[in-house]
Amino acid sequence: MDELLLTAGLVLNCRTYAAVAADTYSSELGILSKSAPRLITSPTFRKVPPGTNGGITLVGVAAGSLGAFTIAAVSYTHLRAH
C-alpha cells in the first residue's frame, strides 16, 4: 500500500512538472515564431501581438508538447527503474 501511494504521489508530482515545462517551453520558444499569434479565446482566432495572454502559435504548441513529453518520458523511465 505504501508503495502504491508513493507511486501515485510521484505521478502527480511529475504531472505538475510536465505542465510547468510545457508552459515554459511554449512561452519562451513560441515567441520566436515568425507567424503572428492567434487568440485562443476568440471565436475567430484573430491575430494578436506577440506576448498577448491567450495568444498561441504552432511553434509554441509544438514546443510545449515537447516539454511535457520530455518530463513524461524521463519520469516514466525513472518509475520503471524503481
Secondary structure, DSSP 4 states (H G I P E B T S, - for coil): -HHHHHHHHHHHHHHHHHHHHHHHHHHHHHTT-SSPPEETTSTT--B--TT-TTEE-HHHHHHHHHHHHHHHHHHHHHHHH-
